[in-house]
Amino acid sequence: MLTGEIRNKVDALWTAFWTGGIANPLTVIEQISYLLFIKRLDDIHTLKELQANRTGKPVKDPIFNDKQQHLRWSKFKHLEPGEMFSLFHAEVFPFIKNMASGSDTTFARAMADATFIIPKASLLTQAVELIEDLPMKDRDTKGDVYEYMLGKISSAGQNGQFRTPRHIIKMMVELMQPKVKDSICDPACGTAGFLVAAGEYIRTHQEIDYHSADNRDHVNGRLFNGFDFDTTMLRIGSMNMMMHGVENPHIMYKDSLSDSNKESEQYTLILANPPFKGSLAENEVSKKLLETVKTKKTELLFLVLMLRLLKAGGRCAVIVPDGVLFGSSNAHLDVRKEIIDNHRLEAIISLPAGVFKPYAGVSTGIMIFTKTGTGGTDNVWFYDMQADGYSLDDKRSKIDVDDIPDVIKRWHNIEAESKRKRTDKSFMVPVDDIRKEKYDLSINRYKQIIYDEVKYNKPKDILTEIIKMEKEIQKGLEELDGMLG
């Protein structure tokens, strides 16, 4: 957990970039990520050296050879500002940028088109000093520091991209309870928040045998998979995963909805909040997806993609705009019918309308389903979530009212939900009722509201009471007039 002192140090680092001429939050985080990566390479090399000293053997798979020792963080951090700046541009940054040619790590691949834009020596020196002062040895602290920096992203991205609140991500992960044997995917991963949270859940709730090479490779690699077509996001997401202890997450540049994405039936769990906004040209969309639904809307196409990516029996928890749940177009109806009739829809959780503020005010819900290919939807669980522990205005201040613990508790005792009435926060709806309502998944279609009866007096009684009050007022005025003489 971050202390106030650590937060102040991160804030100072952030302020240094802003006052140094770099104002875009994503660019700030990207440039800081490069510096963190460089420092991390030196830390890894130092561990390799210590191991070699203990065993008396040469350094195994050294990151820096004998001629590259001056490129290490521990060496150049002592240089004068001008000398450090020149070394960075001429050798240090090209070194990490070109690592892809000799390494197949996620971050090395993402660095292929990276650009170093710190504009002056004084800013670079200040940033190096501030990062050197951050406590980055402990995995939890490293992850918390990076998450705190990501929290400073205060504006929505393009194409409907915005950062999913961490507590909503954590809730979805706790609902799905990922396992170490899973293969988890987010096909629109952004900063990799879902993958990070899944990793933290697995570490907290399961024993992992790191003595097994297969287990180590799985946990540090293909357990976590993410795609994005924004290379800045790929670099940030990769660094976020590495800061949380995942050495080589499978985070790749990929236009998930295009024909270039050939993946099919690869994953056992999908956690995602894909872009809601905008439409794609038909020639930009995978023909395989269009075979299932004729649409240009990204929110519908991503649902079809997720069905394709999942193995049989694979599960999905995805945030969707409310329009997906009740939209009346043929495409909306076809997607809902596909999930309900050919797979198993399990839950619809209606989120509070302000959950994505200040980024967006769109109303959303969480859809949970399992890929079966043979149907299986029987009863669908609905939850009407009214509060998430924060105010629903742009400030999103912490409040005491929070439905999240109740959502998780009820979901993991789903057998008891069949006894609840539709006047409750949560309830079950038989699939036949949903089909009768033309596959409408809006919670308001099924929720019953109890109205309190309000009784009013008869009009004549009200008039009598008014006349009585008027007489009392008149009497009071006459008494007052007599007192005034």
N, C-alpha and C positions, 0 to 999 in steps of 0.2 A: 504494500500500500504506500502511495506517495505521501511524503510529509510536506508540510508547508514550505520547508527549506528547499526541497527538490523542485517543487512547483515554481518557486521563485527563480531558481536557476534556469529552468526551461523557459520561463517567461522572459528572462534576460536574454537568452539565446534568440528567441523569437523576435524580441524588440530590436536586437542588433541587426537582424536581416532587414526588418522594415525600415529602420533608420538608415541602413546601408544601401537602400534603393531597390530592394526586392519585396514587392508588396503582395503579389499573388500567393495566397496560402498554399496552394498545391506546389508552386515553384519553390517556396521556402522549405516545405517538407522534403521535396525531392533533393534539393541541394544539401540539406542536413543529412539525408539518407546516404548520399555519397560519402560524406565525411565519416558517418557512423560505420559504413561498410569498410572504408579504409582502415579505421581503427580496429574493427573486428578482425580483419585479415592479419594485422600485427599481433593481436591477442592470440589468434589460433596458431600462428607461427611460433610465438613464444612458448605455448604449451607443447608444441612439437619439439622445441629445443630442450625443454625441461625433461621430457620423456626420453629424448636421445641421451641426455646427460646421465640419467638414471641407469639406462641400459648399456651405455658405452658404445652405442651404435650411431651411425650417421642419421641426420634428420630425415625422417620418412616423408616423402612427397612434400618437400619444402615449397612454401608459397613464394618466398623471395630467394633467389640464388645469390651467390657471393657478390655479384656485380650490382645487385638490386637492393642491398642493405640500406642504402641512403633513402630509399622510397618508403621505408617503414615509418609509421606514426611516431614511434618512440625515438626516432632519429630526427625527423624534420621538424617536430614540434619545438625544438630548441633553436631553430634558425631565426634570423632576423626577418621582419615582415617582407621586405622586398625579395630576399633570397628564397623564402618559402613560397611566395606567390609565383615566382619564375619557375621554381622546381615543380609546382603543382601543374602549371599549364604545359610545361615541356615534357614532364616524365610521369608524375604520380597519376594524374587523371588518365592519360593515355594507357598507363599500365592496367588500371582496373577496367577501362573501356574495352581493351583488347583481350581481356581474360577469356572471352568466349572462344577464342581460337584454340585455347589449350585446356578449356574446362567446360563441362556440360552442366554447370550449376544454374539454377533458375535465375539468380541475380546476375550472373555473368552474361547469360543470354539477353536479359532485359537491358543490359548496359550497352548493347551494340550500337544504339542510336542516341545515347545519352549526350548531353551538352553541359559543360561546366560554365556557369554564368556569374559566379561571384565576381563583382566588377573591380574590386580593389584589394590591395594587400592588407590594409587595416582591418577590413571586415573578415577576411580569411583568418588572420591571426587571432582576432577576437573570438571567432567561432571555434577555432581549435582549442583555445584556452578554456572556453565555457564548456565544451564537450569533455575535455580532459577532466573537468571538475565534477562531472556527473557520475554518480555511482552506478556503473554499468556492468559490474561483475556478476551480480545476481540475476538469474533469468527472469524472475518475477518483476524485479525492479526495472530491468531493461524493457520488458513488455509494457509495464505501466507507464514508463516515460514516453514510449512511442505512442501509446494510446492517448496520452494526455496531449501530445502534439497534434494528433489527428483530430482531437476534439476542437481544435482551433479553426478547422475548416468551417467557415461561416456562410458560405454561399453555395447555391446549387450548381451542379455541373451542367453540361449540355446533354441533350437527348433524354431528359428526365432523370438524370443521375443525381442522387443525393445520399448523404451518409445515413445509414440506418441507425437509430438510437441503440446504444449498446445494451440497454436493459431489455429492449424488445428482442434483440438477437439472442441474448442469454435465455429469455423465456422460451423462445422457439427451440433452442438447443436442449433445454431441460425437458421440453415436451417430447422431443424425439429421442433423447437418451442415446447418443451415438456410441458405438462400440469400437474397440481397437481393431477389430477384424473388418470393420466397414471400409468402403472406398467412398469418400465423401466428395461431393462436387458442388461448386457454385459457378454456374455458367455466365454470370455477370458479376465477377467477384469484387471489383473496385479495390478498396483497401484491405480486402480479405478478412473483414470482421467476422463473418460466419465461420470461416475456417479456423480462425484464432480461437473463437469461443468454443468450437467443437473440440479443439485440441486441449484447451484448459479443462473442459468437462471430463474428457477421457483420462487425463492425468490425475484428476481429483478423485474419480470414482472407480478406476480400474488399475490393477497391477499389470505392469508392462515388463516383460522379460527382455531386458536390453542385452543379455548375454547371447541371445540368438541373433545371428547376422541377418536372417530373414526378417525378424521383428524390427530390428534397427532400421533396415532399409525401408520397410513398409511405413513405419512411424515417421521417419524423416523424409519420406518421398511420397509414394502413391496413395497413402492414406488421405492426403489433402490435395485436391485438384481444383484449379480455378482458371477461368478464361476471361479475358477482357480485350477489347480492341483499342483501348487507350494505353499507350506505352508508359505514360507517366503513372497511371494507376497500377500497372504491372510492377513497376519498380517500387512503388510505395507499398503495395500489397506483399511483394516478396520480402522486403525489409521488415514489414510488420510480422510476418511469419518467422523470420530468422530471429528477430528480437524476442519472440516467444518460444525459442528453443527448437524450431523445426529447421533442420539444416538445409534440406533441398526440396521444398514443396513444389509440386507440379503445377506451377502457375505459368500459363502460356498465353502468348498473343494469339487470339483467335476471334474471328467474327462469328459468334455462336450461331447466328441465324442464316448464314450464307451456305452455299454449296461446298465451300472450302472445309466446313466442319463435317467430317465423315463419321464422327464417333457415334456409336450406338450400343446400348445395353452394356455399359461399362461400370456403372456405379450402383451402390446399394442405398445411398442416402443423398438427397439433394436439399440444401438449405439456401434460400435465395430471396432477394428482393430486386427483381430485374427492372429495367427501365419501363416506365408506364407510358411515356410521352412520345407522340409522333407516329408516323407511318413510314413504311419502307416502300420503295419502288418494287414492283413485282420481280424484276430481273435481279434484285439484290437478295431475294429470299430463296432459301433452299427449296428445290422442287419437291423433296421428300416431305417437307412440312406442309407445303401447299396441297399435297395429296390428301391430307387429313382435314385441313381447313383453308378455305379461300378467304384470305384476309391480308391486310397490310399492317395491322395493328400489332405492335411489338408485344404487348401484354398477353395477347392470345397466342402468338407464335411461340413465345417462351414456354408456355404451358405444354404445347405440343412437343417442343424440343425436349422438355424434361421427361415426358413419357418415353421418348425415344432413347434418351441417355440412360434411363434406369434399367437395371436387370429385372427380370421377373421376380416379384417379391420386394423390389426396392421401394423405399418410402420417400415422400417429399413433403416439406413444409415450405410454403412460398407465400410471400405477401403480394396481394393483387389489389388493384383499384376496385371500388365497389361496382363499377360498370361491368366488370367481368362476371359478377355474381348475378346481375339481373338484366344486363343488356339484351335487347330484343332482336338484334340483327341475326341473320342466319348463321354468321360466323360465331357469335357469342353462344347461340343455342347449340351449334355443332360441337363446340369445345366442351361445354358442360355435359352434353349427352355422352360424348366420348369418355369422359372421366367417370361419370355415374354408371353408364350402362356397360362399358367394356373393362372397367377397372373398379377400384373400391374407394369411393369418397368417404372419408371418415369424420372430418370436422370442418366447420366454418366458424372462425372466431372474429367477431366484429370488433375492430380497433377504434378507440376514441378518435374523433375527427381531427383533433389538433396534434396527433402524435408525431407528425413530421414537421411541425413548425420549429424554427422559423423558415425552413427550406420550402415547405409547401403545405397547403391546407387541404389537400386531397383526402377524401374518405377512403379507408382501406380495410381489408380483412386478411386473415391468414387462412389459407386453404391447405388441408392435410389430406393426402391420398396415398394409396399404395398401388403400384403397377401390378396387375394380374393378367391382363389380356383375356380374361374369362368372366369379367364382371365380379360381383361380390358385394356391391353396395346394398346394405339392408337398412340400417338406421344411421342417420347423420347427426352428429352432435353439434349443436349451436351454442355459442356463448356470447352474450351481449356485454362486452367489456366497456365500462363507463369511465374508468380512471386507470392510469398507469404509474401513479406515484409522482406525477409532475403536473403543474398547471397547464391548461390547454391553450394558453396564449403564446405570443412570440417569446416571452421571457422563459417559459418552461421551468418555473421555479419548483423546488422540491416541496411536496405536500404529503399529508399523512394518508390520504385515501389512495389505495392501490389494490386493484383486482388481480394483479399478476400471481401472487401466491395462491389465490383461490382458483385461478384458471389451471395452474399446474396440479394442485391437489385434486380437483375434480376430474381432470383428464386421466390421472393415474389411478382413479377409482371409478372407471367408466361404467362398471356394472351397476353402480348405484344411481347413475344418471337416468336410467329408464323410469325411475319412480318419480322424477320431477315433473311438475306441471309446466305448461308453456307460459305461465306467469312468472316463472323463476328467471334468474340470470342465465341459467343454462338448461337445456332440455334436449330430448331426442325427437327426431322427426323421421317417420318411416319413409322409405324411398318411394313408395307408391303415392304418398301425399305430395312429394316433390315432383313426381311425373305429372300428377294432376294439375299442378301449378306451372306447367310448361317449363320444368327444370329451373325455376326461379330459386336462387340461393340467398336471397335477401332475408335477413333474420326477421325483418318487420313483416314479412309475408306470413310467418308462422307464430310469432310471439303474440300472446294474448295480454292485453292491458286491462287492468281493473281500474275502473273509474270510481272515485269516491262520490257518493250521492250527496249533493248539496241541496238542503231544503230552505226554501224562502217563505216568508210570511205571505199571507194573502194580501192582495193589493188594498182591500178595504181596511185591513188591520194596519197596514203601513201608513195609509192616509190618516187614520184615527190617531196614530202615534205622532205624526207630523203636526196635526192640529193641536194636540195636547202640548207639544213642545213650543209651538207658536204662542199659545196662551200663557205659558210660563215665562216666555221671553217678554211678552207684552206687559205682564204683571210686574216683572222685574224693572222694566223701563219706567213704569208709572211710579214705582216706589223710589227709584233714583231721582225722578223729576221732583217729587215731593220733598226729598232731602235737600235738593238744591234751591228750594224756595221759590 
